[in-house]
């Protein structure tokens, strides 16, 4: 029974670390989040209003998808940030497009 319990704990630990983001992805997520927090329309919102998650990536670039969802004031937005070689190269707001 102890061996089974130990194996289960180790499996959970390995599974958790397998889902962790690498440094490049983590930095890209942070860069996009920080940029959005400085957009005047979102600057006064709490941290929980802005969500970022990794999307498409290759060796040089990462596309980070984002959304802003908050009530009081009601704020809804979504888009993506493109990070190339560690620099924010573009931000797209899907709701601002015509």
N, C-alpha and C positions, 0 to 999 in steps of 0.2 A: 504494500500500500504506500509506504514512504517513497519508493522508487517511482511509482506512478504519479504521486503528488509532485515530486521533484521534476519529473519530466514535463508535467503540465505547466509548472511555473517557468521553466526554461523556455518552453514553446511560446508562451505568452510574451516573455521578454524578447525573444528573437522576432516574433511577429510585430511587436510594437516598434522595434528599431528598424525593421524593414520598410516601414511606412513613413519614416522620418524624411524630411526634405534635405537635400544637400545644401551646402553653403550658398552656391550660386542662386538656387531657387529661393532660399530664404531671404537673401539680399534683395532679389528682384521683387518679392512680395512686400518687403519693408519699404523699398523705394517707391513703389506704386502707392501704397497706403499713405506714406508721408506726403507725397505729392497731392493726393486727394484731400488730405486734411488741411492743406493750404489753399484750396480752391475756396473763394469767398462764400459760395453757396453752402459749403459743407464745414467751414471752419468752426462754427459754433456748435456743431453736433457732437455728441459723445463718441468715444472710440467704438462702441458697439454698433454704431450706425453704418460703418464702412466695413465691407467684407471683401477680401481679396483671395483669389485661389489660382494656382498655376494652370496654364492651358497648354499651348503649343510651345515646344522648345527644341532647340538643336544646340550645337556646340557654341555658337556665338550669341544666340538670341533666345529670349523667353517672352512669351505673350502672357501677361497676367490679366485675368478677367476680374472685374470688380462690380460691386453693386452697392448702392446706398439706399437704405430702407429705414425710415424713421417717421414717427408720428410726433406732433407738437414741436415744431411745425412739420406738417406732412411733407416729406422729401422722398422722392423716388428717382433713381438714376441707375444706369448700368453702362458698362463699356469695357475697354481694355487698355492696358499700358503695354508698350513694346520696349523692352530693355535689350539693347545690343551692346555686347562687350562691357557690361556693367554700367552702362549709362542709359538714362531714360531718353528715348529717341522719339516717342510719340504717345499721345493719349487720344483715345477715341471715345466719345460719348454717344452711345447708340440712340438715346432719346433726343439728342440735339440735331440729328440728321433729318433732312427733308425728304 
